[in-house]
Structures are given as C-alpha cells and as structure tokens.
Amino acid sequence: KIIHVAGTNGKGSVCMTLLTILSEAGCRVGLYTSPHLNSVRERFRINDSFISEEKFAELGTQIHAQLSGEKITYFEFTTALAFLWFAEENIDYAVLETGLGGRLDATNIVTPLVSVITNVSMDHEAYLGDTIAAVAGEKAGIIKQGVPVVSAVKKGQGLFEVQSVCCEKNAKLLLYGDSFSTSLSDDGLWQWTGNASLNGKQYKNLACSMKGAYQIENASLAIAVICLLQKEGLCLVDENIRQGLANVHWPGRLEYFCLSLNRNTHKSQTQKFCNGAANGISFLLDGAHNPAGVESLIQTLEKEYNYNRLIVVWGAMADKDLQKTLSCIAMIADTIILTKPEGERSAEPKLLYENVPESLRDRCSLVANVDAALCEAEKKADEDDLILIAGSLYLVGEARKILVGELVQ
C-alpha cells in the first residue's frame, strides 16, 4: 500500500509527517526519501529504524548480480533497493518521495493508493522545463488512472496542468483551500477541516513540531491523505494525528539548535546542546535552495526567530537559480559567507559572489570549504546572533556532521 509524493518543495516534510502519524497508529511504515545529508542509509527507514549496513550491502549485492554488468543510475539503484527491502520486511505502507519531477522518475512504476503533489514552482529547469506549466506537467506525471490526488498547487498554469491530467485520468483532485482547509486559533494552535470527500472530518488543537508557517500546509496534506487511507481500512484515533504532528522531526529543514562555544578556540563544542542561546551560539539549518524555498525561509526568519545579527553560511549547486536566491538572502544577511560543499555540482564561491547584487557584495566573504566557513561564522557570532546555514542540503549535511555528528550511526 503506497503513498507517492511529488512537488517542488515540502515533499520530504509531507513524507515524514505521514510516517510519524502512521507509526503512531501502530502501522509498520517504510519511508524512501532523497537526498541524504551524510549517509545513503538515511534514504531508507522503517518507522524509527534506518536500514542496517549489512542489509544495505546484501541487497546492493543482489541488485549488482541481477544486472550482470548492465548500467543503471544511482537513483534507480537506491529505488530498487528500497522496494526490495520493503517487500522483504512486509510493511503495511510505503511512503515514496520522487527524486526529480515525476513522469520519468524511477519511483513512478507504482500504482499508489494516493498521489500527492505538494506545490509547483521553478526548480531543476534544465530537466523539467523553463515554465510553470512544463514543471507542473512533469510533476503531474505521477497521477494514475482513478487514483485520488491530494495537492496544494496554487492557481495558475500549474493548477491547470494538474487539473487537466486528473480529468484525463479520472483521478479525483482534493485541493488545499477547497476540499480541505486550515484555520489558526488565538493560542497558536490550528484546526483542519475536510469536506464530504474527506468524510467531513475535523481535527482541532493541532500543533506542528516543525517551524515555519508553511509546515501547516504540508501537515494538512498529510492529514488529507490519512483521511483517504481511512476509507481504505486504516484504523487510527484523533490522538494519533495530534501526537504525530507534535513528534515530527526532519533534520536539516529549519532545524534549530544551540552549541556551547570554546572562546579560546572560537570553535563550537560538538554534540553539546544548550537549552537556549545563553553561553552558546544559535544555529539554524535549512535546505532552501530555490526561489520559493528561500522566500519561505525569509518569512519564517521574520516571524519566528529573534536575533541581533544574521550570519549566513551559503553554498549552492551551480545549476540552481543563483541570482534570485542570493539576491533575496543577501538582503537580510548582516554577513554572508560563501563556501563550497563537496561535490562536482557545487558552485565555486567566486561564482556565488558574482551573483550577489553589487551593492551588497561588501557583506560577503569567500571561504574555500565548509569547515573553514563554520569557523569564520563562529568567530563573528555573539550570543544573540543567529548563524543560518542554507542554500543546499549538501551544504547542510556537511555542516551538520561537523557540528553535531552523523544522523545515522
């Protein structure tokens, strides 16, 4: 029983929310996501457990033997490995995140119970097209005959494309703001309301553990999926949803923590957390890498975080929209440290610098590698400042490993 998730931003958050809620309901749930922060094993998990090194090696060897020398892509390999593991483990549900687009994605061989398209904005233009309509058409490629679609695609060409494919495939479209909606309470909690297609369900006094107002949208998509699964026999109580939302943890996505600082070396003490910024440095890690993601990040910084100065460590892939993303982030940064995470697709700091508006370049410094960039940021930071690390999940993964260690042991 599969839930298939595509979209430009928020895919991983929706997937992790579904995993957490279904786990709360006592289900055995497989989750396949990408990319990973440090270890490829992060892409594969069942409930709270990542795939073991031994099982990864065993299934990898099996795939290699089956290929008999034939070549496949890295993502095709990891997708095959996920399917093999999930089948072997006899899970109740598999939650699958597309890697890129949807229509030609390796995950798109499945017929799910529900398809999800979170939203559509410009990203991966070299592969998906240079218009919203083209990108939406690729995302809509996951829609299957008669399979309901849950989406938060906004008005315009993106929505038109999704609606057209749903009509062609006789797939019911359940849209955020139409088939289901959310409303905020004065106490900061929120409620979710579904129409008749979702059994007229209503869930009150909800709270997301993940920061960012947009996470309410992501969580609402997950709840709509849960309502559809209930029609297919899923048994859960309201508290499973409430507790699941409160327990979601998605590392590297608006992940906030404080580390104590050794003032003699200007180096944070790794894996030593503080309850607040007192006697330490505050860090915020986020994978925002496209214009829509950066816009959401900036809105969250303005509404939900208090700090004196914003010190940004930024690295990005060379194929991203560097000009738009850097123009936005440089506007709000007091200092921006441009660096290069490992990987052949990573942009050189000099290229990043050239995409910063000339009037803001005096805020920039260029640092060759991530470790040195973190050292410089820590030297500049006072206890009431915030160090933001963003621009690429590859950068976030490398920085997170330096600061707090590996996610998967």
C-alpha positions in Angstrom: 0.0 0.0 0.0 1.8 3.1 -1.3 1.6 6.8 -1.0 3.5 8.6 -3.8 4.7 12.2 -3.2 5.9 14.7 -5.7 6.2 18.5 -5.8 8.8 21.3 -5.7 9.1 22.0 -2.0 7.8 20.2 1.1 7.9 16.6 -0.3 10.1 15.4 2.5 8.1 17.1 5.2 4.9 15.5 4.0 6.5 12.1 3.8 8.0 12.4 7.3 4.7 13.6 8.7 2.9 10.6 7.1 5.5 8.2 8.5 5.1 9.7 12.0 1.3 9.7 12.1 1.0 6.2 10.7 3.7 5.0 13.2 1.6 6.5 16.0 -1.3 4.4 14.7 0.7 1.3 15.1 1.5 0.7 11.4 4.7 -0.6 10.0 5.8 2.1 7.6 8.6 2.2 5.0 10.0 5.6 4.0 12.1 6.3 0.9 13.4 9.9 0.5 16.2 11.8 -1.1 18.8 13.2 -1.0 20.6 12.2 2.2 22.6 14.5 4.5 25.5 12.3 5.2 24.9 8.6 4.8 23.0 7.0 1.9 21.3 4.8 4.6 19.2 7.8 5.6 17.1 7.3 2.5 15.7 4.1 3.8 13.8 3.6 7.0 11.0 1.6 8.6 9.4 3.6 11.4 12.3 4.8 13.5 15.0 2.4 12.1 17.3 3.1 9.2 18.4 0.2 7.0 21.5 -1.5 8.5 24.9 -1.6 6.8 24.6 -5.4 6.5 21.2 -5.3 4.8 22.2 -2.5 2.5 25.3 -4.4 1.4 23.2 -7.6 1.0 20.6 -6.0 -1.2 23.1 -4.0 -3.1 25.0 -7.2 -4.0 21.7 -8.8 -5.1 21.0 -5.9 -7.4 24.5 -5.9 -8.8 24.4 -9.6 -9.5 20.9 -9.3 -11.2 22.2 -6.6 -13.5 25.1 -8.8 -14.9 27.1 -5.8 -15.9 24.2 -3.6 -17.2 24.4 0.0 -16.1 21.7 1.8 -14.1 21.7 5.2 -12.4 22.4 5.9 -8.8 18.8 6.8 -8.1 17.5 3.7 -9.9 19.8 1.6 -7.7 18.6 3.2 -4.5 14.9 2.9 -5.6 15.3 -0.8 -6.4 17.0 -1.3 -3.1 14.1 0.4 -1.2 11.5 -1.7 -3.0 13.4 -4.9 -2.2 13.8 -4.1 1.5 10.2 -3.0 1.9 8.9 -6.2 0.2 11.1 -8.3 2.4 10.1 -6.6 5.6 6.3 -7.0 4.9 5.4 -3.4 5.7 1.9 -2.0 6.0 2.5 1.2 4.0 5.4 2.6 1.8 5.8 6.3 1.6 7.8 7.2 -1.6 9.2 10.6 -2.4 10.0 11.3 -6.1 13.6 12.2 -6.7 13.2 14.6 -9.6 10.0 15.7 -11.4 7.7 12.7 -11.5 6.8 11.5 -15.0 10.2 9.9 -15.7 11.2 9.3 -12.1 12.3 5.9 -11.1 9.7 5.7 -8.4 6.9 6.2 -11.0 6.4 2.5 -11.7 4.0 2.2 -8.7 0.2 2.4 -8.5 -0.4 4.1 -5.2 -3.5 4.4 -3.0 -3.0 8.2 -3.1 -0.8 10.5 -5.1 0.4 13.8 -3.6 1.7 16.9 -5.4 2.7 19.4 -2.7 3.2 22.5 -4.9 4.8 23.7 -8.1 7.5 26.4 -8.6 10.6 26.8 -10.7 13.4 24.3 -10.0 15.6 21.9 -12.0 14.7 23.9 -15.1 17.4 22.0 -17.2 15.4 18.8 -16.7 11.8 19.8 -16.1 11.3 22.9 -18.3 11.5 26.6 -18.0 7.8 27.4 -17.4 5.5 26.6 -14.5 3.2 24.7 -17.0 6.1 22.4 -18.0 7.3 21.8 -14.5 3.7 21.0 -13.4 3.3 18.6 -16.3 6.3 16.6 -15.2 5.0 16.5 -11.5 1.5 15.5 -12.8 3.1 12.5 -14.5 2.7 10.6 -11.2 -1.1 10.8 -11.5 -2.6 7.3 -12.1 -5.9 6.2 -13.5 -8.6 6.5 -10.8 -6.1 7.2 -8.0 -7.1 10.3 -5.9 -4.6 13.2 -5.8 -4.0 15.5 -2.8 -2.4 18.8 -3.7 -1.6 22.3 -2.6 -0.8 23.6 -6.1 -1.8 27.2 -6.4 -3.9 29.0 -9.0 -2.4 29.5 -12.5 -0.8 27.3 -15.1 0.4 24.8 -12.5 -3.1 24.1 -11.2 -4.5 24.0 -14.8 -1.9 21.3 -15.7 -2.7 19.2 -12.7 -6.5 19.5 -13.1 -6.2 18.6 -16.8 -4.3 15.3 -16.0 -6.7 14.5 -13.2 -9.6 14.9 -15.6 -7.9 12.8 -18.2 -7.1 10.0 -15.7 -10.4 10.2 -13.9 -8.5 11.0 -10.7 -10.3 13.0 -8.0 -8.4 16.1 -7.1 -8.5 17.1 -3.4 -7.1 20.6 -3.2 -5.9 22.5 -0.2 -8.2 25.5 0.4 -11.0 23.8 -1.4 -11.5 20.1 -0.4 -9.8 20.8 3.0 -8.6 23.9 4.8 -6.9 25.1 8.0 -7.6 27.9 10.4 -5.4 29.3 13.2 -6.6 29.9 16.8 -5.5 32.8 19.0 -3.5 30.4 21.1 -1.3 29.4 18.2 -2.9 26.0 17.7 -4.8 25.3 14.4 -7.6 23.1 13.1 -8.1 21.1 9.9 -11.5 20.7 8.2 -12.3 18.4 5.3 -15.4 18.4 3.1 -17.7 15.5 2.3 -15.0 13.8 0.1 -12.9 13.5 3.3 -15.8 12.4 5.5 -16.4 15.9 6.8 -13.6 15.3 9.3 -12.4 18.0 11.6 -9.3 17.9 13.8 -8.8 20.6 16.4 -6.0 21.8 18.7 -3.2 20.8 16.3 0.4 21.9 16.6 3.4 21.2 14.3 6.7 20.5 15.9 8.4 21.8 12.7 8.9 25.5 12.4 7.6 27.6 9.5 4.0 28.6 8.7 4.2 26.6 5.5 4.5 23.4 7.6 0.8 23.8 8.4 0.2 23.4 4.7 2.4 20.3 4.5 0.8 18.8 7.6 -2.7 19.5 6.2 -1.8 17.5 3.0 -0.7 14.6 5.2 -4.0 14.7 7.2 -6.0 14.6 3.9 -4.0 11.5 2.9 -4.7 9.9 6.2 -8.5 10.5 5.7 -8.3 8.8 2.4 -6.4 5.9 3.9 -9.2 5.5 6.5 -11.6 4.9 3.6 -9.2 2.1 2.6 -9.3 0.4 6.1 -6.7 2.4 8.1 -7.7 2.4 11.8 -6.5 5.3 13.9 -7.8 7.7 16.6 -7.7 11.5 16.5 -4.9 11.5 19.1 -2.6 9.6 16.6 -2.8 12.6 14.3 -2.3 15.1 17.0 0.6 13.3 18.6 2.2 12.5 15.2 2.3 16.2 14.2 3.8 17.0 17.6 6.6 14.4 17.1 7.7 15.0 13.5 11.5 15.7 13.3 13.0 16.3 9.9 16.8 17.1 10.3 18.2 19.9 8.1 14.8 21.5 7.5 14.5 24.6 9.7 16.5 22.7 12.3 17.4 24.9 15.2 19.9 24.2 18.0 22.4 25.9 20.2 26.0 24.8 20.9 28.4 25.9 23.6 31.4 27.8 22.4 35.0 27.5 23.4 36.0 31.2 23.4 39.7 30.2 23.3 39.4 28.5 20.0 36.3 30.1 18.7 35.1 26.6 18.0 31.7 25.2 19.0 31.7 22.1 21.2 30.1 19.5 19.0 27.2 17.4 20.4 26.9 19.6 23.4 23.5 21.2 23.3 22.2 24.2 25.2 18.6 24.9 26.1 18.9 28.4 24.7 21.4 30.8 23.3 22.9 31.7 26.7 26.7 30.9 26.7 26.4 29.4 23.2 25.8 30.0 19.5 22.5 29.6 17.8 22.3 27.7 14.5 19.5 27.3 12.0 19.9 24.8 9.2 17.6 24.7 6.2 17.7 23.1 2.8 16.2 26.1 1.0 17.8 26.1 -2.5 15.3 27.6 -4.9 13.5 30.9 -5.0 10.2 29.6 -3.5 12.1 27.8 -0.7 14.2 30.9 0.1 11.1 33.1 0.2 9.5 30.8 2.8 12.7 30.7 4.8 12.9 34.5 4.9 9.2 34.8 6.0 9.9 32.3 8.8 13.0 34.2 9.9 11.0 37.4 10.2 8.0 35.9 12.0 9.5 33.2 14.3 13.1 34.0 15.2 14.7 36.8 17.3 18.3 37.6 16.8 20.6 40.6 16.7 22.7 39.9 13.6 22.1 37.2 10.9 25.3 35.5 9.8 24.7 33.3 6.7 26.8 30.4 5.5 25.7 29.8 2.0 26.6 27.1 -0.6 24.7 26.0 -3.6 24.7 23.8 -6.7 25.8 25.5 -9.8 22.6 24.6 -11.7 20.4 26.5 -9.4 18.9 30.0 -9.8 21.8 31.6 -8.0 20.9 35.2 -8.8 17.4 35.1 -7.4 18.2 33.1 -4.3 21.3 35.1 -3.4 19.6 38.4 -4.1 16.9 37.6 -1.5 19.2 36.1 1.2 21.9 38.8 0.9 19.2 41.5 1.5 18.6 40.2 5.0 22.1 39.0 6.0 24.4 41.1 8.0 27.3 38.9 6.9 27.2 36.2 4.2 30.0 33.6 4.0 30.0 32.0 0.6 31.5 28.5 0.5 31.6 25.2 -1.4 30.2 21.9 -0.1 31.9 18.7 -1.5 30.6 17.5 -4.9 31.2 18.2 -8.5 27.9 20.1 -9.0 28.8 22.6 -6.2 29.2 26.2 -7.3 32.6 27.9 -6.6 32.4 30.7 -4.0 33.5 33.2 -6.7 30.5 32.3 -8.9 28.2 32.8 -5.9 29.8 36.1 -5.3 29.2 37.2 -8.9 25.5 36.5 -8.4 25.2 38.8 -5.3 24.0 42.3 -6.2 26.9 44.6 -6.4 25.5 46.9 -3.7 25.5 44.0 -1.2 28.9 42.4 -2.0 30.6 44.2 0.9 28.7 41.8 3.2 30.3 38.8 1.6 33.4 36.8 2.3 34.6 33.8 0.2 35.8 30.7 2.1 37.0 27.6 0.2 35.5 24.8 2.4 32.6 24.2 4.8 34.7 23.6 7.9 36.6 26.9 7.5 33.3 28.7 6.7 31.8 27.5 10.0 35.0 28.6 11.9 34.7 32.1 10.4 31.0 32.3 11.2 31.6 31.2 14.8 34.3 33.9 15.2 31.9 36.6 14.0 29.0 35.4 16.1 27.9 36.8 19.5 25.5 35.0 21.8 22.5 36.9 20.5 23.3 36.4 16.8 22.0 33.6 14.6 24.1 31.5 12.2 22.0 30.4 9.2 23.3 27.5 7.1 21.4 27.2 3.8 21.5 27.0 0.0 21.8 23.3 -0.4 21.0 20.1 1.5 24.6 19.0 0.6 25.9 22.0 2.5 23.5 21.4 5.4 24.6 17.8 5.6 28.3 18.5 5.6 27.9 21.3 8.2 25.5 19.3 10.4 28.1 16.4 10.5 30.8 18.9 11.7 28.5 20.5 14.3 26.6 17.6 15.8 27.8 14.4 14.2 26.2 11.7 11.9 22.4 11.3 11.7 22.8 7.5 11.1 25.3 5.6 13.2 
